[in-house]
Amino acid sequence: MPDAPGRRPWRGLALLVAGAFFMENLDGTIVATAAPRMARSLGVQPVDLNVVITAYLLTLAVFIPVSGWVADRMGARKVFCGAIALFTVASLLCAASTSLGELTAVRVLQGVGGAMMVPVGRLVVLRSTERSELIDAIAYLTWPALAAPVLAPALGGFLTTYASWRWIFVINVPLGVVAFAIALRIVPDAREGGQSTFDWRGFALTGVGLAALVYGLELATADSVRWVNVGVALVIALASLLVAVRHLRLTPHPLMRLGAVRIPTFRVMAVGGSFFRLAIGAVPFLLPLMFQVAFGWTSVKSGLLVVAVFVGNIGIKPWTGPLLRRFGFRTVLVGAGSAAALTVLACGLLTARTPLPVIVLVLFASGVFRSIGFTAYNTIAFADVTAEEMGNANTLSTTIQQLTMGLGIAAGALALRAGGPVARFFGASGTGGSPFTVAFVLLSLLGFAAVLDSALLNRDAGAAVIVFSPEAG
């Protein structure tokens, strides 16, 4: 039934899911910061910790597509609470691990929990929200994906320096216990009664394809790249995903229905939004690296500076809804996308001699425009999706978003790897800050590609969710 005027019962759900989303995103990025300390503790080389990061990302990629079917079969509350419990217990086991093998195994369990926790939680929010308030609900769900990669270097550095690497997992335990208790009380036990048969072939094809894609790009970012292995992994990914798409389109009961891609407002999230997420997902990875490697600054100083991006993310949130209602999706996507791409480009022009206030201003502006763009893409995806298709669209959207945000680091690493040769080709040294300059230029091109895609939208695209609300923002 429609919510009573002035009441927003979805807000508590959105905050709960946002908190779970933050935990899941933080754990996907924070390990990289703690890798040296973890390696010494476990008696391995820091590079060996890549398997821990990769195992988590692979598990997310493989199991997110399953989340919609499981939620419809077992009920949203049961699946969401079970996912929080699994994620929390796995976090505790991660903290207690005494070997690389143990840590990798429980990170897979943690990934299964994360893969079920976020998509199912977001689906509950979408189904509990009136279309006129969708912009505000999505704004609540957006900040974790933006904040976690930015805060991870500072938080990871603080915990590993002043406590222990094990605390990066221990902090999930009290958060998980509280989230579990709240979820039992407020998450509705909704289910759509989807098909009873599970699409094992679709699961195998999408799982192999997504896992091979993530693994291939991870191989491409290693210190010593074996391009034959990268090529084999990417060929397997392409072949598996092409066969998977054909299977999902033809089978009567697919793992995921792809019909939402035919909707222009959903498609712009899938295409232009992917370019946008790749560009902005790489920035929190490259900035601390540039500050420490090229500028010679401490990890504490670089981590604190990057927090300016987070301040911009959160500071603009109250104004995102009013901006979309005032100017419409196409104008906001083109304007915010262009500005976000320009701030990525500006990051490449920074040097160690740039005044700190200028650096902070650039990073703050980057946070503002990436936040507006991210919320707009996430909202317009569901603007024209019917209630019956919401579950399938949510699963497909989450898979695309999680994959592209996760691959942002790989995109940044590949751009940086290309930075040296490209800089030397244009007469620069190819060392110091020049590879970073080239990397940020290449990433800004991805941002401008997103703008071109958004410009093709109709002027009134997404009008179904742009309804004035006196409580907006």
Protein Blocks (a to p, Z undefined) as FASTA:
>chain_A
ZZdehiafklmmmmmmmmmmmmmmmmmmmmmmmmmmmmmmnopafklmmmmmmmmmmmmm
mmmmmmmmmmmmnopklmmmmmmmmmmmmmmmmmmpcbfklmmmmmmmmmmmmmmmmmmm
mmmmmmmpcfklmmmmmmmmmmmmmmmmmmmmmmmmmmmmmmcfklmmmmmmmmmmmmmm
mmmmmmccbdehiafbdcfklmmmmmmmmmmmmmmmmmmmpmbdcfklmmmmmmmmmmmm
mmmmmmmmmpmbdfbdcklmmpmklmmmmmmmmmmmmmmmmmmmmmmmmmmmmnopafkl
mmmmmmmmmmmmmmmmmmmmmmmmmnojmlmmmmmmmmmmmmmmmmmmpcfklcfklmmm
mmmmmmmmmmmmmmmmmmmmmmmgcfklmmmmmmmmmmmmmmmmmmmmmmmmmmmmmmmm
mmmmnopnoiajlmmmmmmmmmmmmmmmmmmmmmmpcfkgoklmmccdfkgZZ
